[in-house]
Amino acid sequence: MAKAAALAYKDEATVAATAREWGFDRVRHHHTRFTPPFPLEDTQAYTVASDKMIITGFRGTEPAQIRDWLSDATTPPYPGPGNTGYIHYGFGRALDSVFPAVKEAVADFRDNDQSVWFTGHSLGGALAMLAGCRMYLEEPRLQADGIYTYGQPRTCDRLLAASCNKGFKDRLHRYVNNNDIVPQLPPEPAYTHVETLHYIDASGRVRASMPLLGALGDHVKGATADLLAPAGDALRDHPVKQYVAALEKNLV
């Protein structure tokens, strides 16, 4: 799923070719452009299908492009999926722009009772989570069997988070790499995360849980790994390739 999230950053030809290599014979691309002053230039995603599973991968964006508007706590709330709670305005607009096409693709491709999966990194992770929640609350026949996000920002209020925690339980997996800055935005308490967390420590080990003191020490360890640029760890930990590499390391 991490590789599928990384694939969302590639061009359409590469997505299609890679999907075929993975055994997915059907591919559909989703792309919407925005006009100023909306902070995002576009939203991109893809849906691929085999006779056993369907994956929708949402593309993210770089920290320098997303950080400023994610930090804005005054952003107006946007109605959450199924009118449950509220979400960040930018996420809501971005998801609305591609969700009808994603829903149509999943419905068209699901002709053999395939399992359904959503994935994404950074902004793409937020969209993957919200798309999965929206399917669960509005289109339960197409609800996801699993949602995997990497470096996902905070997306919603506590009401929607509680609904997702209840509805998905062990099916929602949120990965955070050590000091990655994006999962720390937008600021609390306006926005929050779902409960499920897989933490990648400074040594690259995936942990299902981390005691508070241990986490603090690990954050310091990661931040001081490069003594010449300790503050840069928050950005160095964010690229999707770091997540893919860490997860591959844990498979050994």
Backbone as CSV, one residue per row, in Angstrom:
resi,resn,N_x,N_y,N_z,CA_x,CA_y,CA_z,C_x,C_y,C_z
1,MET,0.824,-1.208,0.000,0.000,0.000,0.000,0.860,1.262,0.000
2,ALA,2.027,1.188,0.646,2.941,2.340,0.619,3.439,2.586,-0.801
3,LYS,3.735,1.514,-1.509,4.171,1.669,-2.901,3.039,2.213,-3.764
4,ALA,1.815,1.819,-3.468,0.665,2.340,-4.211,0.472,3.827,-3.922
5,ALA,0.752,4.244,-2.682,0.680,5.669,-2.344,1.762,6.443,-3.088
6,ALA,2.958,5.866,-3.159,4.058,6.517,-3.881,3.771,6.602,-5.372
7,LEU,3.080,5.593,-5.904,2.772,5.561,-7.334,1.882,6.734,-7.740
8,ALA,1.089,7.252,-6.804,0.184,8.359,-7.115,0.927,9.617,-7.550
9,TYR,2.213,9.721,-7.242,3.014,10.889,-7.638,3.491,10.781,-9.096
10,LYS,3.353,9.625,-9.698,3.868,9.413,-11.050,2.869,9.880,-12.116
11,ASP,3.354,9.980,-13.363,2.474,10.368,-14.465,1.546,9.219,-14.826
12,GLU,0.530,9.515,-15.609,-0.509,8.529,-15.916,0.047,7.294,-16.614
13,ALA,0.993,7.476,-17.529,1.559,6.334,-18.251,2.296,5.399,-17.292
14,THR,3.046,5.974,-16.343,3.774,5.158,-15.374,2.817,4.445,-14.440
15,VAL,1.752,5.128,-14.033,0.740,4.498,-13.172,0.145,3.282,-13.876
16,ALA,-0.238,3.456,-15.137,-0.860,2.363,-15.884,0.104,1.200,-16.091
17,ALA,1.348,1.500,-16.452,2.327,0.445,-16.702,2.656,-0.330,-15.419
18,THR,2.826,0.405,-14.323,3.138,-0.239,-13.048,1.962,-1.074,-12.561
19,ALA,0.765,-0.551,-12.734,-0.422,-1.298,-12.326,-0.504,-2.632,-13.064
20,ARG,-0.196,-2.620,-14.341,-0.219,-3.878,-15.101,0.836,-4.847,-14.580
21,GLU,2.013,-4.316,-14.228,3.062,-5.172,-13.665,2.602,-5.810,-12.359
22,TRP,1.787,-5.094,-11.612,1.279,-5.606,-10.327,0.072,-6.520,-10.502
23,GLY,-0.427,-6.670,-11.728,-1.560,-7.554,-11.970,-2.912,-6.871,-12.024
24,PHE,-2.923,-5.542,-12.130,-4.181,-4.798,-12.230,-4.411,-4.442,-13.693
25,ASP,-5.459,-5.000,-14.278,-5.672,-4.828,-15.713,-6.597,-3.668,-16.071
26,ARG,-7.166,-3.025,-15.048,-8.037,-1.875,-15.312,-7.538,-0.672,-14.517
27,VAL,-7.474,0.465,-15.199,-6.943,1.683,-14.581,-7.825,2.863,-14.960
28,ARG,-8.087,3.715,-13.991,-8.814,4.953,-14.269,-8.136,6.085,-13.493
29,HIS,-7.920,7.216,-14.171,-7.246,8.358,-13.555,-8.267,9.428,-13.182
30,HIS,-8.005,10.128,-12.074,-8.888,11.192,-11.593,-8.056,12.455,-11.402
31,HIS,-8.439,13.536,-12.062,-7.634,14.761,-12.016,-8.548,15.977,-12.104
32,THR,-8.443,16.851,-11.118,-9.225,18.087,-11.092,-8.292,19.266,-10.846
33,ARG,-8.462,20.338,-11.599,-7.656,21.542,-11.397,-8.476,22.612,-10.676
34,PHE,-7.776,23.423,-9.866,-8.419,24.504,-9.127,-7.923,25.852,-9.644
35,THR,-8.692,26.879,-9.367,-8.297,28.234,-9.741,-8.032,29.043,-8.471
36,PRO,-7.108,30.017,-8.534,-6.815,30.862,-7.370,-8.106,31.537,-6.868
37,PRO,-8.227,31.827,-5.557,-7.171,31.757,-4.538,-7.103,30.431,-3.796
38,PHE,-7.747,29.371,-4.312,-7.685,28.083,-3.618,-6.226,27.644,-3.518
39,PRO,-5.772,27.197,-2.337,-4.348,26.954,-2.113,-3.756,25.778,-2.885
40,LEU,-4.581,24.843,-3.315,-4.055,23.714,-4.081,-4.228,23.954,-5.572
41,GLU,-3.236,23.529,-6.334,-3.313,23.683,-7.785,-4.232,22.643,-8.405
42,ASP,-4.170,21.411,-7.884,-4.996,20.343,-8.427,-5.105,19.204,-7.423
43,THR,-5.971,18.255,-7.736,-6.097,17.018,-6.975,-6.003,15.866,-7.957
44,GLN,-5.164,14.890,-7.629,-4.993,13.740,-8.510,-5.114,12.435,-7.726
45,ALA,-5.664,11.439,-8.391,-5.783,10.107,-7.813,-5.913,9.115,-8.956
46,TYR,-5.836,7.849,-8.637,-6.060,6.798,-9.633,-6.772,5.637,-8.956
47,THR,-7.486,4.860,-9.737,-8.114,3.629,-9.255,-7.724,2.499,-10.179
48,VAL,-7.239,1.400,-9.598,-6.855,0.227,-10.378,-7.609,-0.985,-9.840
49,ALA,-7.823,-1.966,-10.715,-8.594,-3.129,-10.306,-8.057,-4.404,-10.935
50,SER,-8.102,-5.475,-10.160,-7.856,-6.828,-10.650,-9.117,-7.618,-10.345
51,ASP,-9.058,-8.925,-10.503,-10.241,-9.718,-10.193,-10.368,-10.001,-8.701
52,LYS,-9.365,-9.521,-7.901,-9.389,-9.775,-6.462,-9.448,-8.514,-5.612
53,MET,-8.895,-7.404,-6.109,-8.859,-6.195,-5.279,-8.885,-4.933,-6.115
54,ILE,-9.339,-3.854,-5.463,-9.395,-2.520,-6.059,-8.640,-1.580,-5.136
55,ILE,-7.761,-0.762,-5.711,-6.998,0.213,-4.926,-7.200,1.603,-5.520
56,THR,-7.498,2.565,-4.672,-7.477,3.967,-5.076,-6.348,4.650,-4.327
57,GLY,-5.427,5.252,-5.074,-4.303,5.968,-4.493,-4.443,7.459,-4.748
58,PHE,-4.301,8.256,-3.704,-4.425,9.713,-3.799,-3.041,10.348,-3.731
59,ARG,-2.785,11.307,-4.603,-1.491,11.975,-4.624,-1.398,13.037,-3.531
60,GLY,-0.212,13.151,-2.948,0.022,14.165,-1.922,0.676,15.398,-2.502
61,THR,1.315,16.172,-1.648,2.035,17.356,-2.073,3.221,17.557,-1.144
62,GLU,4.123,18.435,-1.506,5.337,18.630,-0.730,5.076,19.529,0.484
63,PRO,5.856,19.348,1.569,5.638,20.130,2.791,5.664,21.636,2.556
64,ALA,6.552,22.110,1.701,6.664,23.552,1.468,5.384,24.111,0.862
65,GLN,4.654,23.281,0.115,3.430,23.738,-0.531,2.215,23.657,0.393
66,ILE,2.271,22.739,1.339,1.099,22.481,2.160,1.196,23.091,3.545
67,ARG,2.405,23.383,4.015,2.613,23.733,5.418,1.868,24.999,5.837
68,ASP,1.934,26.069,5.038,1.357,27.336,5.454,-0.155,27.248,5.645
69,TRP,-0.853,26.678,4.670,-2.304,26.676,4.808,-2.786,25.610,5.765
70,LEU,-1.977,24.566,6.008,-2.332,23.590,7.030,-2.205,24.202,8.418
71,SER,-1.315,25.156,8.586,-1.073,25.773,9.887,-2.140,26.797,10.253
72,ASP,-3.022,27.113,9.330,-4.015,28.152,9.562,-5.199,27.600,10.347
73,ALA,-5.234,27.885,11.646,-6.311,27.382,12.507,-7.623,28.115,12.266
74,THR,-7.607,29.219,11.524,-8.823,29.987,11.287,-9.567,29.510,10.043
75,THR,-9.057,28.493,9.375,-9.731,27.972,8.187,-11.156,27.568,8.543
76,PRO,-12.154,27.998,7.766,-13.545,27.671,8.112,-13.796,26.167,8.066
77,PRO,-14.630,25.675,8.963,-14.934,24.237,8.945,-15.741,23.859,7.713
78,TYR,-15.601,22.614,7.305,-16.292,22.088,6.135,-17.063,20.857,6.592
79,PRO,-18.321,20.682,6.174,-19.100,19.539,6.658,-18.389,18.208,6.393
80,GLY,-18.365,17.357,7.414,-17.712,16.065,7.281,-18.545,15.082,6.477
81,PRO,-17.965,13.943,6.091,-18.701,12.912,5.350,-19.979,12.510,6.075
82,GLY,-21.057,12.382,5.329,-22.328,12.010,5.935,-22.814,13.035,6.935
83,ASN,-22.342,14.300,6.796,-22.680,15.379,7.728,-22.313,15.028,9.169
84,THR,-21.229,14.254,9.306,-20.733,13.886,10.628,-19.525,14.744,10.961
85,GLY,-19.650,15.623,11.958,-18.545,16.476,12.349,-18.140,17.432,11.244
86,TYR,-16.889,17.860,11.292,-16.382,18.744,10.258,-14.922,18.427,9.952
87,ILE,-14.477,18.910,8.798,-13.114,18.661,8.329,-12.504,19.977,7.854
88,HIS,-11.220,19.943,7.574,-10.516,21.110,7.048,-11.118,21.495,5.695
89,TYR,-11.339,22.781,5.505,-11.972,23.280,4.276,-11.238,22.822,3.018
90,GLY,-9.901,22.914,3.036,-9.139,22.520,1.857,-9.295,21.057,1.522
91,PHE,-9.312,20.201,2.556,-9.505,18.773,2.320,-10.894,18.493,1.744
92,GLY,-11.886,19.199,2.299,-13.247,18.979,1.829,-13.418,19.354,0.373
93,ARG,-12.880,20.507,-0.013,-12.961,20.928,-1.410,-12.206,19.965,-2.322
94,ALA,-11.009,19.578,-1.893,-10.196,18.689,-2.724,-10.878,17.341,-2.915
95,LEU,-11.443,16.782,-1.840,-12.112,15.488,-1.954,-13.359,15.579,-2.818
96,ASP,-14.152,16.634,-2.621,-15.372,16.798,-3.414,-15.064,16.811,-4.910
97,SER,-13.898,17.318,-5.276,-13.576,17.471,-6.695,-13.319,16.141,-7.395
98,VAL,-12.952,15.104,-6.642,-12.650,13.809,-7.275,-13.513,12.667,-6.758
99,PHE,-14.225,12.870,-5.658,-14.952,11.755,-5.053,-15.991,11.131,-5.985
100,PRO,-16.801,11.917,-6.713,-17.773,11.280,-7.612,-17.113,10.341,-8.621
101,ALA,-15.957,10.750,-9.174,-15.254,9.906,-10.141,-14.677,8.661,-9.469
102,VAL,-14.166,8.820,-8.243,-13.636,7.670,-7.505,-14.752,6.684,-7.202
103,LYS,-15.863,7.183,-6.719,-17.000,6.309,-6.397,-17.483,5.563,-7.637
104,GLU,-17.559,6.266,-8.758,-18.001,5.634,-10.005,-17.025,4.547,-10.441
105,ALA,-15.714,4.821,-10.319,-14.714,3.831,-10.721,-14.787,2.584,-9.850
106,VAL,-14.883,2.772,-8.541,-14.970,1.617,-7.637,-16.224,0.809,-7.931
107,ALA,-17.346,1.493,-8.142,-18.600,0.794,-8.440,-18.517,0.029,-9.762
108,ASP,-17.916,0.647,-10.781,-17.798,-0.007,-12.088,-16.858,-1.207,-12.028
109,PHE,-15.749,-1.058,-11.312,-14.735,-2.120,-11.275,-15.116,-3.275,-10.351
110,ARG,-15.981,-3.024,-9.393,-16.282,-4.059,-8.391,-17.350,-5.016,-8.937
111,ASP,-16.902,-5.884,-9.828,-17.797,-6.830,-10.478,-17.544,-8.268,-10.051
112,ASN,-16.647,-8.460,-9.084,-16.327,-9.812,-8.617,-16.166,-9.829,-7.091
113,ASP,-16.904,-8.909,-6.442,-16.843,-8.780,-4.985,-15.411,-8.565,-4.495
114,GLN,-14.632,-7.765,-5.243,-13.246,-7.495,-4.871,-13.173,-6.719,-3.561
115,SER,-12.061,-6.867,-2.861,-11.799,-6.034,-1.691,-11.434,-4.631,-2.176
116,VAL,-11.702,-3.626,-1.335,-11.500,-2.229,-1.703,-10.523,-1.581,-0.717
117,TRP,-9.547,-0.851,-1.261,-8.499,-0.250,-0.435,-8.243,1.187,-0.870
118,PHE,-7.979,2.054,0.115,-7.613,3.438,-0.152,-6.251,3.711,0.475
119,THR,-5.428,4.481,-0.226,-4.101,4.786,0.292,-3.650,6.149,-0.193
120,GLY,-2.711,6.739,0.537,-2.170,8.031,0.131,-1.132,8.517,1.116
121,HIS,-0.293,9.421,0.645,0.768,10.013,1.447,0.540,11.514,1.547
122,SER,0.824,12.099,2.729,0.698,13.536,2.934,-0.756,13.968,2.720
123,LEU,-0.996,14.970,1.894,-2.358,15.367,1.570,-3.141,14.171,1.035
124,GLY,-2.481,13.322,0.250,-3.139,12.135,-0.284,-3.634,11.212,0.811
125,GLY,-2.900,11.177,1.938,-3.342,10.370,3.070,-4.622,10.917,3.680
126,ALA,-4.701,12.242,3.793,-5.919,12.859,4.314,-7.109,12.549,3.403
127,LEU,-6.893,12.632,2.097,-7.976,12.356,1.149,-8.368,10.886,1.163
128,ALA,-7.382,9.989,1.324,-7.681,8.561,1.402,-8.536,8.254,2.623
129,MET,-8.157,8.833,3.762,-8.927,8.606,4.977,-10.353,9.123,4.836
130,LEU,-10.482,10.353,4.319,-11.806,10.955,4.199,-12.658,10.260,3.143
131,ALA,-12.027,9.795,2.073,-12.777,9.052,1.055,-13.312,7.748,1.643
132,GLY,-12.454,7.077,2.439,-12.900,5.848,3.081,-14.040,6.103,4.049
133,CYS,-13.948,7.184,4.831,-15.012,7.540,5.761,-16.293,7.893,5.020
134,ARG,-16.138,8.571,3.892,-17.320,8.970,3.129,-18.018,7.749,2.533
135,MET,-17.249,6.789,2.038,-17.845,5.557,1.535,-18.591,4.834,2.658
136,TYR,-17.960,4.769,3.818,-18.546,4.075,4.974,-19.859,4.713,5.402
137,LEU,-19.911,6.046,5.408,-21.087,6.742,5.897,-22.153,6.986,4.829
138,GLU,-21.729,7.058,3.554,-22.669,7.417,2.499,-22.906,6.298,1.485
139,GLU,-21.918,5.433,1.261,-22.030,4.347,0.286,-21.515,3.050,0.921
140,PRO,-22.205,2.534,1.936,-21.690,1.367,2.677,-21.441,0.137,1.818
141,ARG,-22.115,0.004,0.686,-21.872,-1.161,-0.170,-20.487,-1.114,-0.805
142,LEU,-19.871,0.068,-0.838,-18.545,0.225,-1.430,-17.484,0.540,-0.369
143,GLN,-17.799,0.344,0.900,-16.875,0.741,1.945,-15.565,-0.030,1.858
144,ALA,-14.510,0.620,2.301,-13.162,0.066,2.172,-12.916,-1.069,3.150
145,ASP,-12.165,-2.049,2.676,-11.696,-3.120,3.558,-10.483,-2.655,4.352
146,GLY,-9.816,-1.604,3.872,-8.670,-1.070,4.586,-8.263,0.284,4.044
147,ILE,-7.743,1.144,4.935,-7.227,2.456,4.565,-5.825,2.573,5.135
148,TYR,-4.853,2.893,4.284,-3.459,3.032,4.706,-2.971,4.428,4.344
149,THR,-2.525,5.179,5.354,-2.028,6.526,5.094,-0.623,6.687,5.662
150,TYR,0.145,7.587,5.031,1.549,7.802,5.385,1.816,9.307,5.456
151,GLY,2.290,9.778,6.626,2.546,11.205,6.778,1.309,12.041,6.604
152,GLN,0.184,11.560,7.099,-1.110,12.228,6.921,-1.287,13.375,7.898
153,PRO,-1.744,14.546,7.457,-2.052,15.637,8.384,-3.336,15.350,9.158
154,ARG,-3.571,16.123,10.207,-4.842,16.026,10.917,-5.949,16.454,9.971
155,THR,-7.060,15.728,10.013,-8.077,15.932,8.984,-9.423,16.427,9.486
156,CYS,-9.754,16.133,10.740,-11.147,16.302,11.141,-11.277,16.619,12.623
157,ASP,-12.515,16.833,13.049,-12.776,17.075,14.460,-12.951,15.740,15.196
158,ARG,-13.162,15.812,16.500,-13.242,14.601,17.319,-14.477,13.760,17.012
159,LEU,-15.561,14.400,16.588,-16.793,13.661,16.290,-16.587,12.713,15.110
160,LEU,-16.005,13.216,14.029,-15.765,12.359,12.873,-14.689,11.323,13.185
161,ALA,-13.666,11.707,13.932,-12.623,10.758,14.309,-13.216,9.597,15.101
162,ALA,-14.132,9.903,16.026,-14.767,8.863,16.831,-15.593,7.926,15.950
163,SER,-16.273,8.491,14.956,-17.063,7.676,14.038,-16.173,6.731,13.237
164,CYS,-15.012,7.255,12.785,-14.071,6.421,12.037,-13.459,5.346,12.930
165,ASN,-13.121,5.706,14.158,-12.561,4.724,15.086,-13.535,3.570,15.311
166,LYS,-14.818,3.893,15.402,-15.840,2.878,15.618,-16.091,2.057,14.359
167,GLY,-16.160,2.731,13.226,-16.525,2.046,11.990,-15.431,1.210,11.379
168,PHE,-14.160,1.631,11.559,-13.064,0.933,10.898,-12.223,0.073,11.829
169,LYS,-12.177,0.419,13.102,-11.439,-0.362,14.086,-10.052,-0.726,13.567
170,ASP,-9.826,-2.002,13.231,-8.493,-2.447,12.810,-8.248,-2.303,11.308
171,ARG,-9.115,-1.580,10.613,-8.978,-1.464,9.159,-8.350,-0.150,8.719
172,LEU,-8.119,0.763,9.660,-7.530,2.055,9.325,-6.131,2.112,9.916
173,HIS,-5.130,2.293,9.041,-3.729,2.248,9.463,-3.030,3.548,9.084
174,ARG,-2.587,4.286,10.107,-1.938,5.579,9.905,-0.475,5.478,10.331
175,TYR,0.440,5.684,9.379,1.876,5.584,9.640,2.493,6.973,9.764
176,VAL,3.327,7.143,10.797,4.037,8.407,11.007,5.517,8.107,11.180
177,ASN,6.345,8.767,10.394,7.783,8.558,10.443,8.454,9.551,11.388
178,ASN,8.765,9.098,12.611,9.544,9.859,13.582,9.086,11.318,13.690
179,ASN,9.871,12.270,13.216,9.573,13.693,13.408,8.863,14.352,12.225
180,ASP,8.303,13.580,11.334,7.578,14.126,10.185,6.675,15.282,10.624
181,ILE,6.833,16.442,10.010,6.118,17.650,10.416,4.645,17.639,10.027
182,VAL,4.300,17.019,8.900,2.945,17.139,8.375,1.887,16.522,9.303
183,PRO,2.121,15.355,9.932,1.107,14.828,10.852,0.863,15.723,12.069
184,GLN,1.724,16.710,12.293,1.551,17.625,13.419,0.692,18.837,13.057
185,LEU,0.194,18.870,11.813,-0.604,19.976,11.302,-1.931,19.469,10.750
186,PRO,-2.969,20.332,10.693,-3.141,21.617,11.352,-3.115,21.465,12.877
187,PRO,-3.023,22.583,13.583,-2.856,22.504,15.029,-4.093,21.995,15.762
188,GLU,-3.852,21.324,16.892,-4.943,20.963,17.797,-5.343,22.208,18.588
189,PRO,-6.549,22.264,19.197,-7.546,21.197,19.279,-8.574,21.211,18.159
190,ALA,-8.457,22.135,17.211,-9.470,22.226,16.162,-9.536,20.946,15.335
191,TYR,-8.378,20.344,15.072,-8.325,19.135,14.256,-7.592,18.031,15.011
192,THR,-7.939,16.787,14.689,-7.346,15.670,15.409,-7.110,14.504,14.460
193,HIS,-6.512,13.430,14.996,-6.259,12.204,14.249,-7.176,11.085,14.746
194,VAL,-7.334,10.057,13.937,-7.966,8.830,14.415,-6.983,8.125,15.347
195,GLU,-7.471,7.132,16.072,-6.662,6.493,17.108,-5.517,5.651,16.548
196,THR,-5.778,4.896,15.493,-4.799,3.940,14.997,-3.509,4.639,14.559
197,LEU,-2.370,4.164,15.088,-1.081,4.747,14.731,-0.012,3.671,14.669
198,HIS,0.755,3.688,13.567,1.968,2.876,13.455,3.126,3.864,13.397
199,TYR,3.940,3.850,14.425,5.022,4.826,14.551,6.344,4.226,14.086
200,ILE,7.024,4.929,13.186,8.338,4.502,12.712,9.377,5.272,13.501
201,ASP,10.160,4.553,14.320,11.093,5.250,15.201,12.347,5.701,14.454
202,ALA,13.251,6.345,15.180,14.441,6.931,14.568,15.358,5.891,13.945
203,SER,15.199,4.634,14.356,16.001,3.537,13.794,15.317,2.860,12.617
204,GLY,14.095,3.315,12.289,13.364,2.736,11.173,12.497,1.558,11.539
205,ARG,12.322,1.300,12.834,11.494,0.183,13.288,10.046,0.624,13.437
206,VAL,9.112,-0.170,12.914,7.691,0.149,13.037,7.182,-0.359,14.383
207,ARG,6.553,0.530,15.133,6.034,0.189,16.456,4.520,0.405,16.498
208,ALA,3.825,-0.544,17.099,2.376,-0.423,17.235,2.013,0.577,18.328
209,SER,2.921,0.768,19.288,2.695,1.738,20.352,4.046,2.233,20.852
210,MET,4.017,3.384,21.512,5.258,3.975,22.007,4.942,4.750,23.280
211,PRO,5.528,4.361,24.436,5.301,5.111,25.673,5.717,6.568,25.498
212,LEU,5.077,7.463,26.259,5.322,8.888,26.103,6.793,9.239,26.258
213,LEU,7.425,8.767,27.331,8.829,9.086,27.553,9.713,8.504,26.461
214,GLY,9.387,7.290,26.042,10.153,6.675,24.962,10.013,7.439,23.667
215,ALA,8.805,7.933,23.412,8.565,8.705,22.192,9.350,10.013,22.216
216,LEU,9.361,10.685,23.368,10.101,11.939,23.480,11.583,11.723,23.225
217,GLY,12.127,10.653,23.819,13.539,10.346,23.599,13.832,9.997,22.160
218,ASP,12.896,9.297,21.511,13.098,8.907,20.119,13.026,10.116,19.200
219,HIS,12.150,11.058,19.501,12.072,12.283,18.702,13.399,13.061,18.786
220,VAL,13.950,13.118,19.974,15.236,13.800,20.150,16.334,13.070,19.386
221,LYS,16.308,11.748,19.437,17.300,10.952,18.721,17.247,11.236,17.231
222,GLY,16.029,11.296,16.678,15.893,11.586,15.253,16.325,12.989,14.902
223,ALA,15.971,13.954,15.769,16.292,15.358,15.493,17.786,15.630,15.549
224,THR,18.510,14.865,16.359,19.951,15.112,16.522,20.804,14.182,15.672
225,ALA,20.148,13.413,14.784,20.918,12.511,13.924,21.840,13.284,13.000
226,ASP,21.386,14.464,12.560,22.211,15.346,11.734,22.487,16.605,12.548
227,LEU,23.638,16.663,13.175,23.960,17.782,14.075,24.099,19.109,13.340
228,LEU,24.308,19.048,12.028,24.455,20.275,11.256,23.104,20.896,10.906
229,ALA,22.067,20.084,10.932,20.736,20.610,10.595,19.672,19.850,11.384
230,PRO,19.648,19.993,12.706,18.697,19.240,13.519,17.240,19.554,13.209
231,ALA,16.944,20.807,12.880,15.556,21.175,12.597,15.054,20.573,11.291
232,GLY,15.981,20.185,10.423,15.590,19.645,9.127,14.998,18.267,9.187
233,ASP,15.078,17.602,10.343,14.555,16.251,10.459,13.052,16.208,10.223
234,ALA,12.340,17.267,10.595,10.895,17.320,10.420,10.503,17.244,8.949
235,LEU,11.364,17.769,8.077,11.109,17.697,6.637,11.722,16.458,6.018
236,ARG,12.893,16.046,6.520,13.550,14.852,5.973,12.721,13.594,6.184
237,ASP,11.919,13.569,7.250,11.139,12.376,7.561,9.847,12.273,6.767
238,HIS,9.523,13.311,5.978,8.212,13.317,5.324,8.133,12.626,3.957
239,PRO,9.127,12.677,3.090,8.962,12.113,1.739,8.476,10.666,1.752
240,VAL,7.645,10.332,0.779,7.057,8.990,0.740,8.127,7.909,0.594
241,LYS,9.258,8.235,-0.046,10.317,7.243,-0.202,10.881,6.808,1.146
242,GLN,10.835,7.691,2.140,11.297,7.336,3.475,10.368,6.300,4.103
243,TYR,9.091,6.442,3.862,8.119,5.479,4.379,8.278,4.123,3.696
244,VAL,8.408,4.140,2.386,8.576,2.886,1.649,9.830,2.154,2.103
245,ALA,10.927,2.904,2.250,12.195,2.291,2.665,12.090,1.687,4.059
246,ALA,11.445,2.394,4.981,11.310,1.898,6.351,10.470,0.625,6.380
247,LEU,9.381,0.602,5.641,8.513,-0.575,5.650,9.185,-1.763,4.977
248,GLU,9.944,-1.514,3.923,10.708,-2.603,3.287,11.740,-3.164,4.264
249,LYS,12.367,-2.286,5.045,13.345,-2.717,6.031,12.718,-3.615,7.080
250,ASN,11.475,-3.310,7.455,10.788,-4.107,8.474,10.306,-5.457,7.961
251,LEU,10.303,-5.636,6.649,9.911,-6.928,6.078,11.051,-7.936,6.110
252,VAL,12.277,-7.465,6.276,13.447,-8.343,6.249,13.463,-9.216,7.497
